[in-house]
């Protein structure tokens, strides 16, 4: 009897540890102002704005996938197996990174408006 309880407890702990490892990644937000921004010309600014727009769309898909994963883990944890609740991702890395990139987009748009207007006036 004690052996079965110990085995069950060990299994639950192992599954919990594995689920926690899948819970998500820490956010790495982009800085709004970066040191090399002052050296960028109009073309470099436009290229970064395009790349950031693409990155926001990728992060949007990731955010939706995490939302779905959290719903599944929540339902599974509430109904079937409570350690599944540890697989939920509360860090919202994609949302944090997307917000940071959108803030940077605003800053880059201001720089592009200044630099590209000056470049086209020449």
Secondary structure, DSSP 8 states (H G I E B T S, - for coil): -HHHHHHHHHHHHHHHHHHHHTS--------SS-GGGGG--HHHHHHHHHHHHHHHHHHHHHHHHHHHHHHHHHHHHHHT-GGGGGG---S-HHHHHHHHHHHHHHHHHHHHHHHHHHHHH-
